[in-house]
Amino acid sequence: MELFTEFSWVIWAALILLFIIVEVATVEFTFLMLAIGSVGGLLTSLFGGPFWLQILVAAVVSILLLFTVRPPLLRALKRGGDPALSNVEALLGLRGEVLLPITPDPGPRALGQVKLTNGETWTARMLAPDGTRTLVTGTTVVVTAIEGSTAVVVPAERTTP
């Protein structure tokens, strides 16, 4: 046990290094709190505290940090996200113009093509086509969903602002 007391600073330094390496890989602040707790154990070791006290100090400091400091840090980290929509979310609500007519018939003949305002051309089908007229070339539509590589559209006059 005397070996632990004499060289405990090496154990604490190794733990701090290990926790920091894992924290850099995960960026979730758990291992950062453990590293700071290990600093408490290291300081206790440098002031000559017994090994059991070093472990106790490291554990108490880590637990306090995990429950008091980590939650606000995580909120601050998540708050800085990019508010711009991307991928499918960016397409929902876009207007477009029918290039190839979209028929209300079920099946592969119901598919047409639309050119969206962002410049992309998509295969398209109508949402709930029962009783709806064929969407002819030039009709303005709005994207309501994306199903695979097909845009689900409705005529622009049917949408509510």
C-alpha positions as a Markdown table, in Angstrom:
| # | Residue | x | y | z |
|---|---|---|---|---|
| 1 | Met | 0.0 | 0.0 | 0.0 |
| 2 | Glu | 3.0 | 2.3 | 0.6 |
| 3 | Leu | 3.8 | 2.0 | -3.1 |
| 4 | Phe | 0.4 | 3.5 | -4.0 |
| 5 | Thr | 0.9 | 6.4 | -1.6 |
| 6 | Glu | 4.4 | 7.1 | -2.8 |
| 7 | Phe | 3.7 | 6.9 | -6.6 |
| 8 | Ser | 0.0 | 7.8 | -6.6 |
| 9 | Trp | 0.8 | 11.0 | -8.5 |
| 10 | Val | 1.8 | 8.9 | -11.4 |
| 11 | Ile | -1.5 | 7.0 | -11.3 |
| 12 | Trp | -3.4 | 10.3 | -11.1 |
| 13 | Ala | -1.4 | 11.9 | -14.0 |
| 14 | Ala | -2.1 | 8.8 | -16.1 |
| 15 | Leu | -5.8 | 8.9 | -15.3 |
| 16 | Ile | -6.0 | 12.6 | -16.2 |
| 17 | Leu | -4.3 | 12.0 | -19.5 |
| 18 | Leu | -6.5 | 9.0 | -20.3 |
| 19 | Phe | -9.7 | 10.9 | -19.4 |
| 20 | Ile | -8.7 | 13.9 | -21.5 |
| 21 | Ile | -8.0 | 11.7 | -24.5 |
| 22 | Val | -11.4 | 10.0 | -24.2 |
| 23 | Glu | -13.1 | 13.4 | -23.7 |
| 24 | Val | -11.5 | 14.7 | -26.9 |
| 25 | Ala | -13.0 | 11.7 | -28.8 |
| 26 | Thr | -16.5 | 11.9 | -27.3 |
| 27 | Val | -17.1 | 15.6 | -26.5 |
| 28 | Glu | -19.8 | 14.9 | -24.0 |
| 29 | Phe | -18.1 | 16.4 | -20.8 |
| 30 | Thr | -18.3 | 13.2 | -18.7 |
| 31 | Phe | -14.7 | 12.4 | -19.0 |
| 32 | Leu | -13.7 | 16.0 | -18.6 |
| 33 | Met | -15.5 | 16.0 | -15.2 |
| 34 | Leu | -13.6 | 12.8 | -14.3 |
| 35 | Ala | -10.3 | 14.4 | -15.3 |
| 36 | Ile | -11.0 | 17.4 | -13.1 |
| 37 | Gly | -11.9 | 15.1 | -10.3 |
| 38 | Ser | -8.6 | 13.3 | -10.8 |
| 39 | Val | -6.8 | 16.6 | -10.5 |
| 40 | Gly | -8.4 | 16.8 | -7.0 |
| 41 | Gly | -7.0 | 13.4 | -6.3 |
| 42 | Leu | -3.6 | 14.5 | -7.6 |
| 43 | Leu | -3.6 | 17.6 | -5.4 |
| 44 | Thr | -4.5 | 15.5 | -2.4 |
| 45 | Ser | -1.6 | 13.2 | -3.3 |
| 46 | Leu | 0.8 | 16.1 | -3.6 |
| 47 | Phe | -0.2 | 17.4 | -0.2 |
| 48 | Gly | 0.5 | 14.0 | 1.3 |
| 49 | Gly | -3.0 | 12.7 | 1.8 |
| 50 | Pro | -3.4 | 8.9 | 2.1 |
| 51 | Phe | -4.6 | 7.0 | -1.0 |
| 52 | Trp | -8.1 | 6.4 | 0.3 |
| 53 | Leu | -8.5 | 10.1 | 0.8 |
| 54 | Gln | -7.2 | 10.8 | -2.7 |
| 55 | Ile | -9.8 | 8.4 | -4.1 |
| 56 | Leu | -12.6 | 10.0 | -2.0 |
| 57 | Val | -11.7 | 13.6 | -3.0 |
| 58 | Ala | -11.5 | 12.5 | -6.7 |
| 59 | Ala | -14.9 | 10.8 | -6.5 |
| 60 | Val | -16.6 | 13.6 | -4.7 |
| 61 | Val | -15.3 | 16.3 | -7.0 |
| 62 | Ser | -16.2 | 14.3 | -10.1 |
| 63 | Ile | -19.7 | 13.6 | -8.9 |
| 64 | Leu | -20.3 | 17.2 | -8.0 |
| 65 | Leu | -19.1 | 18.4 | -11.4 |
| 66 | Leu | -21.1 | 15.7 | -13.2 |
| 67 | Phe | -24.3 | 16.9 | -11.6 |
| 68 | Thr | -23.7 | 20.7 | -11.4 |
| 69 | Val | -21.4 | 21.8 | -14.2 |
| 70 | Arg | -22.0 | 19.2 | -17.0 |
| 71 | Pro | -25.7 | 19.9 | -17.7 |
| 72 | Pro | -25.2 | 23.7 | -18.4 |
| 73 | Leu | -22.2 | 22.9 | -20.5 |
| 74 | Leu | -24.2 | 20.4 | -22.6 |
| 75 | Arg | -27.0 | 22.9 | -23.0 |
| 76 | Ala | -24.5 | 25.6 | -24.2 |
| 77 | Leu | -23.0 | 23.1 | -26.6 |
| 78 | Lys | -26.3 | 22.2 | -28.2 |
| 79 | Arg | -27.6 | 25.7 | -28.3 |
| 80 | Gly | -25.0 | 26.8 | -30.9 |
| 81 | Gly | -26.3 | 24.5 | -33.6 |
| 82 | Asp | -26.8 | 25.7 | -37.2 |
| 83 | Pro | -30.5 | 26.8 | -37.5 |
| 84 | Ala | -30.5 | 26.4 | -41.3 |
| 85 | Leu | -32.5 | 23.5 | -42.6 |
| 86 | Ser | -30.8 | 20.9 | -44.7 |
| 87 | Asn | -31.5 | 17.8 | -46.6 |
| 88 | Val | -35.1 | 16.7 | -46.7 |
| 89 | Glu | -36.2 | 19.4 | -44.2 |
| 90 | Ala | -35.0 | 22.1 | -46.6 |
| 91 | Leu | -37.2 | 20.8 | -49.4 |
| 92 | Leu | -40.5 | 20.8 | -47.4 |
| 93 | Gly | -42.7 | 23.8 | -48.3 |
| 94 | Leu | -40.7 | 24.7 | -51.4 |
| 95 | Arg | -42.7 | 25.7 | -54.4 |
| 96 | Gly | -42.1 | 24.2 | -57.8 |
| 97 | Glu | -43.4 | 24.0 | -61.4 |
| 98 | Val | -44.6 | 20.9 | -63.0 |
| 99 | Leu | -42.4 | 19.8 | -66.0 |
| 100 | Leu | -44.1 | 16.5 | -66.8 |
| 101 | Pro | -47.8 | 16.1 | -66.0 |
| 102 | Ile | -48.8 | 14.3 | -62.8 |
| 103 | Thr | -51.9 | 12.2 | -63.1 |
| 104 | Pro | -54.3 | 11.3 | -60.3 |
| 105 | Asp | -54.2 | 7.7 | -61.3 |
| 106 | Pro | -52.5 | 5.3 | -58.9 |
| 107 | Gly | -49.4 | 3.4 | -60.2 |
| 108 | Pro | -46.3 | 4.4 | -62.1 |
| 109 | Arg | -48.2 | 6.6 | -64.6 |
| 110 | Ala | -49.1 | 9.0 | -61.7 |
| 111 | Leu | -45.5 | 10.1 | -61.5 |
| 112 | Gly | -44.4 | 13.3 | -63.2 |
| 113 | Gln | -41.6 | 15.8 | -62.7 |
| 114 | Val | -41.3 | 19.1 | -61.0 |
| 115 | Lys | -38.6 | 21.7 | -61.0 |
| 116 | Leu | -38.3 | 23.3 | -57.5 |
| 117 | Thr | -37.4 | 26.9 | -56.8 |
| 118 | Asn | -34.0 | 25.7 | -55.6 |
| 119 | Gly | -33.2 | 24.5 | -59.1 |
| 120 | Glu | -33.5 | 20.8 | -58.5 |
| 121 | Thr | -35.7 | 18.6 | -60.7 |
| 122 | Trp | -37.6 | 15.8 | -58.8 |
| 123 | Thr | -39.8 | 12.9 | -59.7 |
| 124 | Ala | -43.2 | 13.8 | -58.2 |
| 125 | Arg | -46.5 | 12.4 | -57.3 |
| 126 | Met | -49.7 | 14.1 | -55.9 |
| 127 | Leu | -50.7 | 13.8 | -52.2 |
| 128 | Ala | -54.1 | 12.1 | -52.0 |
| 129 | Pro | -54.9 | 12.3 | -55.7 |
| 130 | Asp | -58.5 | 11.0 | -55.4 |
| 131 | Gly | -60.8 | 13.4 | -57.2 |
| 132 | Thr | -58.0 | 15.7 | -58.2 |
| 133 | Arg | -57.3 | 16.9 | -61.7 |
| 134 | Thr | -54.2 | 16.1 | -63.6 |
| 135 | Leu | -51.4 | 18.6 | -62.8 |
| 136 | Val | -50.4 | 19.9 | -66.2 |
| 137 | Thr | -47.1 | 21.4 | -67.3 |
| 138 | Gly | -46.6 | 24.9 | -65.7 |
| 139 | Thr | -48.8 | 24.2 | -62.6 |
| 140 | Thr | -47.4 | 25.6 | -59.4 |
| 141 | Val | -47.0 | 23.0 | -56.7 |
| 142 | Val | -45.7 | 22.8 | -53.1 |
| 143 | Val | -43.7 | 20.0 | -51.7 |
| 144 | Thr | -45.3 | 18.4 | -48.7 |
| 145 | Ala | -43.1 | 15.3 | -48.2 |
| 146 | Ile | -40.2 | 13.4 | -49.6 |
| 147 | Glu | -40.5 | 9.6 | -50.1 |
| 148 | Gly | -37.2 | 8.2 | -51.2 |
| 149 | Ser | -36.4 | 10.0 | -54.5 |
| 150 | Thr | -40.0 | 11.2 | -55.1 |
| 151 | Ala | -41.4 | 14.6 | -54.0 |
| 152 | Val | -45.0 | 14.4 | -52.8 |
| 153 | Val | -46.7 | 17.6 | -54.0 |
| 154 | Val | -50.0 | 19.4 | -53.9 |
| 155 | Pro | -51.3 | 22.2 | -56.1 |
| 156 | Ala | -50.2 | 25.6 | -54.7 |
| 157 | Glu | -53.8 | 26.9 | -54.6 |
| 158 | Arg | -54.8 | 24.1 | -52.2 |
| 159 | Thr | -52.2 | 25.0 | -49.6 |
| 160 | Thr | -53.0 | 27.4 | -46.8 |
| 161 | Pro | -50.6 | 30.2 | -46.0 |
